[in-house]
């Protein structure tokens, strides 16, 4: 798999902080987003095609379960 964008999420109860970099190390995204499905879907869509994106979640269980589920439902590796 050849990823073009790497998105890391520092998850929290009310909001997450997302940071995304491309292969050249250029910052593509760096700010807080709401902890809801619509915000996560919008972010992942903004970052590009699912086949070129990988998402890393710092706590994949409990408060990080929603970002993991949304990414997987969109076909994005986590």
Buried (B, 14 or more C-beta within 10 A) or exposed (E): EEBBBBBBBBBBEEBBBBBBBBEEEEEBBEEEBEBBEEBBBEBBEEBBEBEBBBBBBBBBEEBBEBBBBBBEEBEBEB
